[in-house]
Amino acid sequence: MAGVSGRLAELMAELEGSGDLAPEWAGAFKAVPRHLFLPSTVWIEDGDRLVPVQREDDPEAWLDLCYANDFVITQVDDGEPVGPGLMGAEITSSSSRPDVVALMLAALDAEPGMDVLEIGTGTGWNAALLAERLGAANVTTVELDPQVAEHAHGALREAGYKVVAVTGDGALGYAPGAPYDRVIATAGVQRVPYAWVEQTRPGGRILVPWLTDFHNGALVALTVSGDGTATGHVVGNVAFMPLRAQRGRRASLARDVRAVAQARRSVTDLHPYGVMGEYDASLAVGLKVRRCKLVVEHHGEEGEYTVWLIDPWSGSWASLRHVPGAACFEVRQLGFRNLWDEVEAAHRWWTGLGSPAAARWGLTVTGEGQQVWLDTPENPLTGGRPGERQ
Ligand SMILES: C[S@@+](CC[C@H](N)C(=O)[O-])C[C@H]1O[C@@H](n2cnc3c(N)ncnc32)[C@H](O)[C@@H]1O
């Protein structure tokens, strides 16, 4: 069984082979062992349950998780696992996938000596990587959850990285350390907090996972200009948990899906995968269909599944049953919204635009709000939500 160095070498080979790891970040990845930042209890997904893996019970399994090119769940249910035996229902903190961390650090375009603000310290691993290359004095990191922050601060201290580590609401940025050359959010947002723009130097960059209730998520790189606006395109495909205040409501099949027998029935020939499984399509659909969460329920091994569209605020829901090989799919809808009809209309709108790829969308953030646009800020998203100021 490979030790830490063997596992790290395998991970490095994978990251370097895939091209995700920019050469200037390779030294930091080698120098900062991920396992020093992961708590001794982590969780793995098992169906819809989150099952703990404890270092003392199974050190090899724990270490495998630390050096897999995958995200590691490091907190569930805001630190109070709801199930018996530490089992959890909802992921509330994680160490991001190493290839995603590498991709984001490359997209951050940071140079040694630049001042960087990280939102979402999580385990502290990313802050340590930033400190290793840019200098610890140049790194400020903010974490909202006190338990998570305490663990990260201890790990950063023990590993010798004297970054400015703050426990607080990262949506406010961290004014005492401003201005920054770079802001990197490791939690997703629907609306970019304006404090991040105000705290970034003109010419500086804000890198943030941008999501909707329907779609999770797209990496956006914004450039801040001297007039107090930040603007930029989608530059990558990443999935992140939302900033805590922007979590919205959780969709729950048990709570939100009721009165199935009374649902309106129809059929559609639009394949659910063409909407939900297609990155460019689902990003665009999420821009139009607000307050709509997606839950996929698998039925056995035969590739049968049901896609549930749920508006947990109004209680409207829709379902679409996928049967392999079928040309049409049964739709049920209940509540004052016809969620599948909305999704189908948004999909038609997207194909009518020529099925633009995610990278053609962009955002402009000002003190007044946020504008979504296609290709250029002169082509703002209108219709459905005219002006799209959020
Ligand atoms: C994906 S994890 C971050 C991973 C982290 N960068 C690492 O290296 O392990 C997202 C983190 O954002 C934190 N978070 C959520 N909302 C926040 C907020 N408003 N301010 C600061 N942190 C927040 C969560 O508690 C969670 O720990």
The ligand as a MOL file (V3000), in Angstrom:
LIG
                    3D

  0  0  0     0  0            999 V3000
M  V30 BEGIN CTAB
M  V30 COUNTS 27 29 0 0 0
M  V30 BEGIN ATOM
M  V30 1 C -15.9640 24.1520 -0.9050 0
M  V30 2 S -15.6420 24.7470 0.6810 0 CHG=1
M  V30 3 C -14.0990 25.6070 0.5100 0
M  V30 4 C -12.8880 24.7570 0.2810 0
M  V30 5 C -11.6180 25.3950 0.7380 0
M  V30 6 N -11.2130 26.5160 -0.0570 0
M  V30 7 C -10.5040 24.3940 0.9380 0
M  V30 8 O -9.3830 24.6170 0.4820 0
M  V30 9 O -10.7420 23.4020 1.6120 0 CHG=-1
M  V30 10 C -16.7380 26.1350 0.8560 0
M  V30 11 C -16.6220 26.7940 2.1950 0
M  V30 12 O -17.2710 28.0530 2.1170 0
M  V30 13 C -17.7640 28.3260 3.4130 0
M  V30 14 N -18.7330 29.4150 3.3460 0
M  V30 15 C -20.0490 29.3750 2.9990 0
M  V30 16 N -20.5820 30.5950 3.0790 0
M  V30 17 C -19.5950 31.4320 3.4810 0
M  V30 18 C -19.5350 32.8300 3.7680 0
M  V30 19 N -20.6100 33.6080 3.6440 0
M  V30 20 N -18.3620 33.3550 4.1730 0
M  V30 21 C -17.2520 32.5710 4.3010 0
M  V30 22 N -17.2570 31.2460 4.0720 0
M  V30 23 C -18.4120 30.6900 3.6620 0
M  V30 24 C -18.3540 26.9870 3.8360 0
M  V30 25 O -18.5550 26.9310 5.2310 0
M  V30 26 C -17.2820 26.0330 3.3340 0
M  V30 27 O -16.3520 25.7460 4.3300 0
M  V30 END ATOM
M  V30 BEGIN BOND
M  V30 1 1 1 2
M  V30 2 1 2 3
M  V30 3 1 2 10
M  V30 4 1 3 4
M  V30 5 1 4 5
M  V30 6 1 5 6
M  V30 7 1 5 7
M  V30 8 2 7 8
M  V30 9 1 7 9
M  V30 10 1 10 11
M  V30 11 1 11 12
M  V30 12 1 11 26
M  V30 13 1 12 13
M  V30 14 1 13 14
M  V30 15 1 13 24
M  V30 16 1 14 15
M  V30 17 1 14 23
M  V30 18 2 15 16
M  V30 19 1 16 17
M  V30 20 1 17 18
M  V30 21 2 17 23
M  V30 22 1 18 19
M  V30 23 2 18 20
M  V30 24 1 20 21
M  V30 25 2 21 22
M  V30 26 1 22 23
M  V30 27 1 24 25
M  V30 28 1 24 26
M  V30 29 1 26 27
M  V30 END BOND
M  V30 END CTAB
M  END
